[in-house]
Amino acid sequence: MVGELDQDAAPDVIAARPGDGLAPALHTMAKALRVQAGALGVPAAAVDDFGGFEGQYEQIEKVAAHHGNHRS
């Protein structure tokens, strides 16, 4: 059944094909990819909210310099 599809067939066309569990497997894989992609964006968004990586490096340098000058 899958062999009859063109290699450029849209995912929804493939998923609509009945037989041997292909559609459920594709849906499960697509869901996992969406979850993974969303999770990867969370840390990047958090860093962006605090001035991006460059801003974070500046803050680290300021804190390091402050602590370096005030050791007991």
Contacts in CASP RR format, 6 or more apart in sequence:
PFRMAT RR
TARGET T0000
AUTHOR 0000-0000-0000
METHOD contacts of the structure
MODEL  1
MVGELDQDAAPDVIAARPGDGLAPALHTMAKALRVQAGALGVPAAAVDDF
GGFEGQYEQIEKVAAHHGNHRS
1 17 0 8 1.000
1 18 0 8 1.000
1 19 0 8 1.000
1 20 0 8 1.000
1 22 0 8 1.000
2 14 0 8 1.000
2 17 0 8 1.000
2 22 0 8 1.000
5 13 0 8 1.000
5 14 0 8 1.000
5 17 0 8 1.000
11 26 0 8 1.000
11 30 0 8 1.000
14 22 0 8 1.000
14 23 0 8 1.000
14 26 0 8 1.000
15 22 0 8 1.000
15 23 0 8 1.000
15 26 0 8 1.000
15 27 0 8 1.000
16 23 0 8 1.000
17 23 0 8 1.000
47 53 0 8 1.000
47 56 0 8 1.000
50 56 0 8 1.000
50 59 0 8 1.000
END
